[in-house]
Amino acid sequence: MIYEMPPFRPPNEGAEQSLLLRVTRGCPWNKCTFCAMYKGMKFERRDVEEIKKDIKVAKLFYNAAYGREPKTAFIGDSDSPIIKTEDFVEILRFLRAKIPSLRRVTSYARAKTIVRKREEYLRALREAGLTRLHLGLETGSDELLRRVRKGASAEEMITAGRKAKAAGFEISEYVILGLGGREFFETREHALETARVLNEINPNFIRFRTLVPLPGTPMHDKYVSGELELLTPHEVLEEAHTIIENLEVSSWVSFDHVSNPYPIPDAKLPEEREHLLGDLRFALSLDESQLVDAKYLICRGYL
């Protein structure tokens, strides 16, 4: 099993030492202006028999490395459900048969792919053992989705999230704070529209990241030219506060990424809403020097 390094997977999959299994290579869309992943890589669907061999080898290496059977697995690269459903079902069944210790199997997925996937096909994947989908919402603003070339509308984001939940999947939606820069911060469009879309989906997990324009991306070019003005760490936290106070969901909220200005603890909504808002207000009370500045991370090459 060959991976370009580093292998891309959600931070929680790394923290839980998930077994990594590559079903596709690269991203079938790969046009988002903020994304530096999978660049220079042609999208490929891998052969089912090769993947089965990978599963056998990966199990041996995992046992040797950790001294135990894996409990979780992440299937990459960016949009595994885009492959033929019958192939994915065969892979999932083989994976579950060879590694019965798995309690969770997850994958990235594009909203557009889920919208196009027939409901019975999604249910077949869930029944075969795929349990959670990670979806990049990024923003609920149609205008901002268009500008960052996400390739899906807010309505399609809602449809995909609801459709996947109806099929029995846990859904993890990603939001990028500061994605619209100062323009969308001042109008609050990014925050309010994102809250609206999340309310319509009611995902199991909401995961926040902060925009860091990485070199080699169109977003970075806009930042360097001055066309995009990044938010300060305090403004990023204010935007998060606006989203949280407008959410009406039953979701876990997580700020589990190094790009965020402050390590806000995970919280469950609606039960822990006031506690979460209090944590954000505490972070807002801190001096600028006590918060992480995305521009500093860019200049220093940390992200």
C-alpha positions, -999 to 999 in steps of 0.1 A, spaced: 0 0 0 17 32 -12 9 66 2 22 100 -7 32 115 26 17 126 47 -15 105 44 -45 128 47 -71 118 73 -91 136 100 -71 145 132 -93 122 153 -85 93 131 -48 99 138 -54 103 175 -72 70 176 -45 52 155 -70 42 128 -59 17 102 -55 36 69 -69 19 38 -66 35 3 -95 28 -20 -90 58 -42 -60 80 -49 -64 118 -49 -95 139 -53 -120 137 -82 -128 174 -78 -96 190 -66 -106 226 -75 -113 242 -41 -93 274 -39 -83 269 -2 -72 232 -5 -36 221 -9 -43 184 -6 -37 159 -35 -21 185 -58 -2 171 -87 -20 138 -82 -42 122 -108 -74 108 -94 -75 70 -96 -99 42 -85 -78 13 -71 -83 -23 -81 -105 -43 -56 -81 -73 -55 -51 -50 -48 -71 -34 -19 -78 -68 -5 -41 -76 -5 -35 -42 13 -60 -52 40 -42 -84 47 -8 -67 48 -21 -37 68 -35 -60 95 -1 -76 100 18 -43 101 -8 -28 125 -5 -57 149 33 -55 148 33 -17 154 7 -15 181 5 -51 195 -33 -52 190 -60 -54 164 -72 -20 151 -105 -7 165 -111 19 138 -103 23 101 -102 53 78 -107 48 41 -91 73 17 -84 93 -2 -109 121 -6 -142 107 -19 -144 69 -15 -182 66 -22 -176 77 -58 -164 43 -67 -189 16 -79 -212 6 -50 -207 -31 -56 -170 -27 -54 -171 -7 -22 -195 -32 -6 -171 -60 -15 -142 -41 0 -161 -33 32 -173 -69 37 -138 -82 32 -124 -56 56 -149 -65 83 -144 -102 78 -106 -100 81 -106 -75 109 -137 -82 131 -123 -60 159 -133 -28 139 -160 -8 157 -159 21 133 -150 26 96 -151 61 82 -144 80 49 -143 114 34 -171 121 10 -182 150 -13 -217 163 -10 -221 162 -47 -213 125 -48 -238 117 -20 -265 138 -37 -260 117 -69 -259 84 -51 -291 64 -50 -305 59 -15 -304 21 -18 -267 23 -26 -260 44 4 -279 19 26 -259 -9 11 -226 8 21 -239 13 56 -250 -23 59 -216 -35 46 -199 -17 75 -191 19 66 -203 39 97 -193 75 94 -188 101 66 -167 132 69 -182 160 47 -166 194 39 -194 219 43 -169 248 48 -196 274 46 -234 277 42 -231 308 20 -239 301 -16 -218 331 -27 -188 320 -7 -192 284 -19 -191 297 -54 -161 319 -48 -140 290 -33 -151 267 -61 -165 241 -37 -186 225 -65 -218 223 -45 -246 246 -34 -258 251 2 -290 232 -8 -269 203 -21 -250 203 12 -282 200 31 -295 173 8 -263 153 11 -262 155 49 -298 146 53 -296 118 28 -265 103 44 -281 105 79 -313 88 66 -291 59 53 -278 54 88 -244 71 87 -229 93 114 -221 126 98 -192 149 105 -194 183 89 -164 206 86 -165 244 88 -137 268 79 -137 299 101 -125 330 84 -131 315 49 -147 347 36 -121 370 51 -131 404 64 -158 409 38 -179 379 50 -170 385 86 -184 420 86 -217 411 69 -219 379 91 -230 360 60 -205 332 65 -214 327 101 -252 330 98 -256 310 67 -233 283 80 -255 280 112 -286 279 90 -273 250 69 -260 231 99 -294 235 116 -310 219 85 -286 190 85 -283 185 123 -250 165 119 -236 142 146 -203 162 146 -194 198 137 -156 203 133 -141 238 131 -109 247 113 -95 282 107 -85 294 72 -48 292 66 -40 301 30 -14 276 20 13 283 -6 4 269 -40 -33 275 -37 -54 303 -53 -65 314 -18 -28 320 -9 -24 341 -41 -53 363 -31 -38 366 4 -4 377 -9 -19 402 -34 -40 418 -6 -73 408 -22 -80 386 8 -77 401 43 -74 374 70 -93 377 103 -73 383 135 -74 354 160 -100 373 180 -122 378 150 -120 341 142 -133 334 177 -160 360 173 -171 342 141 -172 309 159 -192 325 187 -218 338 162 -222 304 146 -225 286 180 -251 310 194 -273 305 163 -271 267 162 -302 246 170 -287 211 166 -280 180 187 -243 177 177 -208 174 192 -188 205 184 -150 202 181 -121 226 175 -97 197 169 -72 213 146 -39 232 150 -51 260 128 -76 272 154 -66 302 176 -73 285 209 -79 249 221 -116 250 229 -128 217 246 -153 195 228 -189 202 238 -223 186 231 -252 208 219 -276 219 231 -267 206 266 -234 224 269 -241 254 247 -235 280 275 -203 262 286 -190 263 250 -199 299 246 -182 307 279 -150 290 267 -151 311 236 -157 343 256 -127 333 278 -105 329 247 -117 362 235 -106 378 267 -70 367 262 -43 389 249 -34 386 212 0 371 222 -18 342 239 -36 332 207 -24 315 175 -21 337 145 -27 320 111 -5 345 93 24 336 116 18 299 109 20 306 71 52 326 74 69 301 96 58 271 74 41 253 103 10 246 82 
